[in-house]
């Protein structure tokens, strides 16, 4: 069962091996100077709320180079994709986060074999919501 799906790219133990899911949420409250008093804060919106996904592949043993290539191809397609996460702790509950765009995919290739291919790939992916994420996440049971 996948842990996370980003469009057709499935992150799971064994294929596109997800190691970390880091999210940032920014709420903007800049200080506004007031005459004769302390500054006050006013809500002016939200940040981009990026999510960073990182993982580790050993294409000869765990995961596959094709899955990593599919992730890069999805980014190059320049189309929003749906982000879905699963939780096996809650009877396989899925959360649909909504539409996201892939901002960046980077990979570190090490442990090269005699064929010149890397035997270890550490990858990082940055995604961001296409629109307002606050009202999105639906639960499926």
C-alpha positions as a Markdown table, in Angstrom:
| # | Residue | x | y | z |
|---|---|---|---|---|
| 1 | Unk | 0.0 | 0.0 | 0.0 |
| 2 | Unk | 1.3 | 3.4 | -0.9 |
| 3 | Unk | 2.1 | 6.0 | 1.9 |
| 4 | Unk | 1.6 | 8.9 | -0.5 |
| 5 | Unk | 0.5 | 9.5 | -4.1 |
| 6 | Unk | 1.5 | 12.5 | -6.1 |
| 7 | Unk | -0.4 | 12.1 | -9.3 |
| 8 | Unk | 0.7 | 8.8 | -10.8 |
| 9 | Unk | 3.9 | 8.7 | -8.6 |
| 10 | Unk | 3.4 | 6.4 | -5.6 |
| 11 | Unk | 5.7 | 6.8 | -2.6 |
| 12 | Unk | 5.9 | 3.6 | -0.7 |
| 13 | Unk | 8.3 | 1.3 | 1.1 |
| 14 | Unk | 10.1 | -0.6 | -1.7 |
| 15 | Unk | 9.5 | 1.6 | -4.8 |
| 16 | Unk | 9.8 | 5.4 | -4.5 |
| 17 | Unk | 10.9 | 5.0 | -0.8 |
| 18 | Unk | 9.6 | 8.0 | 1.2 |
| 19 | Unk | 11.9 | 8.8 | 4.1 |
| 20 | Unk | 10.6 | 12.3 | 5.2 |
| 21 | Unk | 7.5 | 14.5 | 4.7 |
| 22 | Unk | 8.2 | 18.0 | 5.9 |
| 23 | Unk | 5.6 | 20.8 | 5.6 |
| 24 | Unk | 5.7 | 24.5 | 6.2 |
| 25 | Unk | 2.7 | 26.6 | 7.0 |
| 26 | Unk | 3.0 | 30.4 | 7.0 |
| 27 | Unk | 0.4 | 32.9 | 8.2 |
| 28 | Unk | 1.3 | 36.5 | 7.5 |
| 29 | Unk | 0.8 | 38.9 | 10.4 |
| 30 | Unk | 3.0 | 42.0 | 9.7 |
| 31 | Unk | 3.3 | 44.6 | 12.4 |
| 32 | Unk | 1.6 | 47.9 | 11.6 |
| 33 | Unk | 3.0 | 51.0 | 13.2 |
| 34 | Unk | 0.4 | 53.1 | 15.1 |
| 35 | Unk | 0.7 | 56.8 | 16.1 |
| 36 | Unk | 1.1 | 57.1 | 19.9 |
| 37 | Unk | 0.8 | 53.3 | 20.6 |
| 38 | Unk | 2.3 | 50.0 | 20.2 |
| 39 | Unk | 2.4 | 48.4 | 16.7 |
| 40 | Unk | -0.6 | 46.2 | 16.0 |
| 41 | Unk | -0.7 | 43.1 | 13.7 |
| 42 | Unk | -3.0 | 42.6 | 10.8 |
| 43 | Unk | -3.6 | 39.3 | 8.9 |
| 44 | Unk | -2.6 | 39.9 | 5.3 |
| 45 | Unk | -2.8 | 36.3 | 3.9 |
| 46 | Unk | -0.9 | 33.1 | 3.8 |
| 47 | Unk | 2.4 | 31.8 | 2.5 |
| 48 | Unk | 3.0 | 29.3 | -0.2 |
| 49 | Unk | 2.9 | 26.3 | 2.3 |
| 50 | Unk | 5.5 | 24.1 | 0.5 |
| 51 | Unk | 5.9 | 20.4 | 1.3 |
| 52 | Unk | 9.3 | 18.7 | 1.0 |
| 53 | Unk | 9.4 | 15.0 | 0.3 |
| 54 | Unk | 12.6 | 13.1 | 0.5 |
| 55 | Unk | 13.5 | 9.6 | 0.0 |
| 56 | Unk | 16.2 | 7.0 | -0.8 |
| 57 | Unk | 16.4 | 4.5 | -3.6 |
| 58 | Unk | 18.7 | 1.6 | -4.2 |
| 59 | Unk | 17.6 | 0.8 | -7.8 |
| 60 | Unk | 19.3 | -2.6 | -7.9 |
| 61 | Unk | 17.7 | -3.7 | -4.6 |
| 62 | Unk | 14.9 | -1.4 | -3.3 |
| 63 | Unk | 12.9 | 0.9 | -5.5 |
| 64 | Unk | 13.4 | 1.5 | -9.1 |
| 65 | Unk | 15.0 | 4.0 | -11.4 |
| 66 | Unk | 11.8 | 4.1 | -13.4 |
| 67 | Unk | 9.8 | 5.4 | -10.4 |
| 68 | Unk | 12.3 | 8.2 | -9.9 |
| 69 | Unk | 12.2 | 9.0 | -13.7 |
| 70 | Unk | 8.4 | 9.1 | -13.5 |
| 71 | Unk | 8.6 | 11.7 | -10.7 |
| 72 | Unk | 10.9 | 13.9 | -12.9 |
| 73 | Unk | 8.7 | 13.5 | -15.9 |
| 74 | Unk | 5.6 | 14.5 | -13.8 |
| 75 | Unk | 7.4 | 17.7 | -12.8 |
| 76 | Unk | 8.4 | 18.4 | -16.4 |
| 77 | Unk | 4.8 | 17.9 | -17.6 |
| 78 | Unk | 4.0 | 21.2 | -15.8 |
| 79 | Unk | 0.5 | 20.1 | -14.7 |
| 80 | Unk | -1.1 | 20.1 | -11.3 |
| 81 | Unk | -1.4 | 16.7 | -9.7 |
| 82 | Unk | -3.5 | 15.4 | -6.8 |
| 83 | Unk | -1.7 | 14.7 | -3.4 |
| 84 | Unk | -3.2 | 11.8 | -1.5 |
| 85 | Unk | -1.8 | 10.3 | 1.8 |
| 86 | Unk | -2.8 | 7.0 | 3.5 |
| 87 | Unk | -2.7 | 6.0 | 7.1 |
| 88 | Unk | -2.8 | 2.4 | 8.0 |
| 89 | Unk | -3.2 | 3.2 | 11.7 |
| 90 | Unk | -6.7 | 4.4 | 11.0 |
| 91 | Unk | -8.1 | 1.5 | 9.0 |
| 92 | Unk | -6.5 | 2.6 | 5.7 |
| 93 | Unk | -7.9 | 6.1 | 5.8 |
| 94 | Unk | -7.0 | 8.3 | 2.9 |
| 95 | Unk | -6.6 | 12.1 | 2.9 |
| 96 | Unk | -7.0 | 14.0 | -0.3 |
| 97 | Unk | -5.0 | 17.2 | 0.1 |
| 98 | Unk | -6.0 | 18.7 | -3.3 |
| 99 | Unk | -4.1 | 19.9 | -6.3 |
| 100 | Unk | -0.4 | 20.5 | -6.1 |
| 101 | Unk | 2.4 | 21.6 | -8.4 |
| 102 | Unk | 5.9 | 20.1 | -8.3 |
| 103 | Unk | 8.4 | 23.0 | -7.9 |
| 104 | Unk | 11.6 | 21.0 | -7.7 |
| 105 | Unk | 13.0 | 17.5 | -7.9 |
| 106 | Unk | 16.7 | 16.9 | -7.1 |
| 107 | Unk | 18.7 | 13.8 | -6.7 |
| 108 | Unk | 22.1 | 12.8 | -5.4 |
| 109 | Unk | 23.6 | 9.8 | -7.2 |
| 110 | Unk | 26.3 | 7.8 | -5.5 |
| 111 | Unk | 27.8 | 4.3 | -5.4 |
| 112 | Unk | 28.3 | 3.8 | -9.1 |
| 113 | Unk | 28.6 | 0.4 | -10.5 |
| 114 | Unk | 30.8 | -0.9 | -13.4 |
| 115 | Unk | 28.0 | 0.0 | -15.8 |
| 116 | Unk | 28.2 | 3.7 | -14.8 |
| 117 | Unk | 24.8 | 3.7 | -13.1 |
| 118 | Unk | 24.3 | 4.9 | -9.6 |
| 119 | Unk | 23.4 | 2.2 | -7.0 |
| 120 | Unk | 22.0 | 4.8 | -4.6 |
| 121 | Unk | 19.8 | 7.8 | -5.2 |
| 122 | Unk | 18.8 | 10.2 | -2.5 |
| 123 | Unk | 16.1 | 12.5 | -3.8 |
| 124 | Unk | 14.2 | 15.6 | -2.6 |
| 125 | Unk | 11.0 | 17.0 | -4.0 |
| 126 | Unk | 9.3 | 20.3 | -3.2 |
| 127 | Unk | 5.6 | 20.7 | -3.9 |
| 128 | Unk | 3.2 | 23.5 | -3.2 |
| 129 | Unk | -0.6 | 23.7 | -3.3 |
| 130 | Unk | -2.2 | 25.1 | -6.4 |
| 131 | Unk | -4.7 | 27.0 | -4.4 |
| 132 | Unk | -6.1 | 27.3 | -0.9 |
| 133 | Unk | -5.2 | 24.2 | 1.0 |
| 134 | Unk | -7.0 | 25.2 | 4.2 |
| 135 | Unk | -10.4 | 24.0 | 3.0 |
| 136 | Unk | -9.4 | 21.0 | 1.0 |
| 137 | Unk | -8.5 | 17.8 | 2.8 |
| 138 | Unk | -11.4 | 15.4 | 2.4 |
| 139 | Unk | -11.4 | 12.0 | 4.3 |
| 140 | Unk | -12.1 | 8.7 | 2.6 |
| 141 | Unk | -12.8 | 5.6 | 4.5 |
